């Protein structure tokens, strides 16, 4: 594994970096991404690949289940990243992107016993509203509905963050919800966040 990563770094330095040397020289001085992309930690979901973005274009936050806790007092790495992207970097768009075959959403849809993974179970509590909104859906449709509804619920949570609320009120920020289908490569819009 370490050799594979080291080989990848060597290939980057030998083949990729020289072809983009001017871009990296610019990025060494300027950090102005236009979009905050909040996606799942799942290794199959690569924001820069899906959006075909160059280095420096996306500010990326990845969490299990693409969850965004509602704003609360106290130290929180997700909240700090959101605030930095919106208030300091001045991103003009935020995308929350869920995906097919999400392990976090599958665990919730199937009621998986997570007692051996207490931190995961507590983290997935940030999707309780999504689980409640899809409780009437059964079978394979439940997972698809939960993935979609979870993105919408996280958009609602995102709007509780003061920096986001200010930018939305000022008209300088837009929020977008997407679901990426791993098998087809299709990205669909989830529509607006539900009313809180």
C-alpha positions as CSV (number, residue, x, y, z in Angstrom):
1,X,0.0,0.0,0.0
2,X,2.7,2.5,1.0
3,X,4.6,1.7,-2.2
4,X,1.5,2.3,-4.3
5,X,1.1,5.7,-2.7
6,X,4.8,6.6,-3.0
7,X,4.7,5.5,-6.7
8,X,1.7,7.8,-7.2
9,X,3.5,10.7,-5.6
10,X,6.5,10.0,-7.9
11,X,4.3,9.9,-11.0
12,X,2.5,13.1,-9.9
13,X,5.9,14.9,-9.5
14,X,7.2,13.5,-12.8
15,X,4.2,13.7,-15.1
16,X,1.3,15.8,-13.6
17,X,3.0,18.7,-11.8
18,X,5.2,19.8,-14.7
19,X,2.2,20.0,-17.0
20,X,0.4,22.3,-14.5
21,X,3.4,24.2,-13.1
22,X,1.9,27.6,-13.9
23,X,-1.3,26.7,-12.1
24,X,0.5,25.5,-9.0
25,X,2.7,28.6,-9.0
26,X,-0.5,30.7,-9.0
27,X,-2.1,28.5,-6.3
28,X,1.0,29.0,-4.1
29,X,0.0,32.6,-3.8
30,X,-3.8,32.5,-4.2
31,X,-6.5,30.4,-2.6
32,X,-10.0,31.5,-3.9
33,X,-12.2,28.4,-4.5
34,X,-15.6,29.3,-5.8
35,X,-17.5,26.3,-4.3
36,X,-17.6,24.5,-1.0
37,X,-18.3,20.8,-1.8
38,X,-19.5,18.7,1.2
39,X,-19.5,15.1,0.3
40,X,-19.2,11.7,1.8
41,X,-15.9,10.2,3.0
42,X,-16.5,7.2,0.8
43,X,-13.4,6.5,-1.4
44,X,-15.6,6.0,-4.5
45,X,-16.8,9.6,-4.4
46,X,-14.1,11.9,-5.7
47,X,-15.4,15.5,-5.9
48,X,-12.7,16.8,-8.2
49,X,-13.2,13.9,-10.6
50,X,-17.0,14.1,-10.6
51,X,-17.0,17.8,-11.3
52,X,-13.8,17.8,-13.4
53,X,-12.4,20.6,-11.3
54,X,-8.9,21.8,-11.3
55,X,-6.9,22.2,-8.1
56,X,-8.0,25.3,-6.2
57,X,-11.5,25.4,-7.5
58,X,-13.2,23.4,-4.7
59,X,-13.0,23.7,-1.0
60,X,-13.8,20.1,0.1
61,X,-15.3,18.8,3.3
62,X,-15.9,15.0,3.5
63,X,-17.8,13.3,6.3
64,X,-19.3,9.9,6.8
65,X,-22.8,10.2,5.2
66,X,-22.1,13.7,4.0
67,X,-23.5,14.9,7.3
68,X,-23.5,18.5,8.4
69,X,-24.4,19.0,12.0
70,X,-26.7,21.9,12.7
71,X,-24.9,24.9,14.2
72,X,-24.2,24.6,17.9
73,X,-21.7,26.3,20.3
74,X,-18.4,24.7,20.8
75,X,-15.5,23.5,18.7
76,X,-16.5,21.6,15.6
77,X,-14.3,20.9,12.6
78,X,-17.1,20.8,10.1
79,X,-18.5,24.1,11.3
80,X,-15.1,25.7,11.3
81,X,-14.5,24.5,7.7
82,X,-17.9,25.9,6.6
83,X,-17.3,29.2,8.3
84,X,-13.8,29.5,6.8
85,X,-15.1,28.7,3.3
86,X,-18.0,31.1,3.4
87,X,-16.8,34.0,5.6
88,X,-13.1,34.0,4.8
89,X,-12.7,32.5,1.3
90,X,-16.0,33.9,0.1
91,X,-17.3,30.9,-1.8
92,X,-20.4,31.7,-3.7
93,X,-21.9,28.2,-3.8
94,X,-22.2,25.2,-1.5
95,X,-22.9,21.7,-2.8
96,X,-24.0,18.9,-0.4
97,X,-23.5,15.6,-2.4
98,X,-24.8,12.2,-1.4
99,X,-24.3,9.1,-3.3
100,X,-25.7,5.7,-4.2
101,X,-24.7,2.7,-2.1
102,X,-23.8,4.9,0.9
103,X,-22.7,2.8,3.8
104,X,-23.9,5.3,6.4
105,X,-27.4,5.6,4.8
106,X,-27.5,1.8,4.3
107,X,-26.9,1.2,8.0
108,X,-29.7,3.6,8.9
109,X,-32.1,2.2,6.3
110,X,-31.5,-1.4,7.4
111,X,-31.4,-0.6,11.1
112,X,-27.9,-2.0,11.5
113,X,-26.7,-2.6,15.0
114,X,-23.9,-0.1,15.5
115,X,-23.2,-0.8,19.2
116,X,-19.7,-1.9,18.4
117,X,-19.1,1.5,16.6
118,X,-20.4,4.0,19.2
119,X,-18.8,7.0,17.5
120,X,-20.3,6.1,14.2
121,X,-23.8,5.6,15.8
122,X,-23.6,9.0,17.5
123,X,-22.4,10.7,14.3
124,X,-25.3,9.1,12.3
125,X,-27.7,10.8,14.7
126,X,-27.3,13.9,12.5
127,X,-29.5,12.0,10.0
128,X,-32.4,11.4,12.4
129,X,-34.6,13.9,10.6
130,X,-34.0,12.1,7.3
131,X,-34.7,8.7,8.8
132,X,-38.0,10.0,10.2
133,X,-39.0,11.6,6.9
134,X,-38.5,8.3,5.1
135,X,-40.0,6.0,7.7
136,X,-43.1,5.2,5.5
137,X,-40.9,4.0,2.6
138,X,-40.1,0.3,2.4
139,X,-37.8,-2.0,0.5
140,X,-35.1,-0.9,-1.9
141,X,-36.8,2.5,-2.4
142,X,-36.1,3.3,1.2
143,X,-32.4,3.6,0.7
144,X,-32.8,5.8,-2.4
145,X,-35.3,8.0,-0.6
146,X,-33.1,8.2,2.5
147,X,-30.0,9.2,0.5
148,X,-32.0,12.0,-1.3
149,X,-33.8,13.2,1.9
150,X,-30.5,13.2,3.8
151,X,-29.0,15.6,1.3
152,X,-32.0,17.9,1.7
153,X,-31.8,17.7,5.5
154,X,-28.1,18.5,5.5
155,X,-28.9,21.6,3.4
156,X,-31.3,22.7,6.1
157,X,-28.7,22.1,8.8
158,X,-26.2,24.1,6.7
159,X,-28.5,27.1,6.7
160,X,-28.4,27.2,10.5
161,X,-24.7,28.2,10.4
162,X,-24.4,32.0,11.0
163,X,-21.9,32.6,8.1
164,X,-24.2,30.7,5.7
165,X,-27.3,32.4,6.9
166,X,-25.7,35.8,6.5
167,X,-24.5,35.0,3.0
168,X,-27.9,33.6,2.0
169,X,-29.6,36.8,3.3
170,X,-27.1,39.0,1.4
171,X,-27.7,37.0,-1.8
172,X,-24.0,36.1,-2.2
173,X,-24.4,32.3,-1.7
174,X,-26.5,29.5,-3.2
175,X,-27.0,26.0,-1.8
176,X,-27.3,22.9,-4.0
177,X,-28.1,19.3,-3.2
178,X,-26.9,16.5,-5.4
179,X,-27.0,12.7,-5.5
180,X,-24.2,11.0,-7.4
181,X,-24.9,7.5,-8.8
182,X,-21.7,5.5,-8.8
183,X,-22.8,2.9,-11.4
184,X,-24.0,5.4,-14.0
185,X,-22.0,8.5,-13.2
186,X,-25.3,10.5,-13.2
187,X,-25.7,13.4,-10.8
188,X,-29.2,14.5,-9.9
189,X,-30.5,17.6,-8.1
190,X,-32.4,16.9,-4.9
191,X,-34.4,20.1,-4.9
192,X,-34.6,22.5,-2.0
193,X,-34.1,21.8,1.6
194,X,-37.2,20.9,3.6
195,X,-38.8,23.5,5.8
196,X,-37.4,23.3,9.3
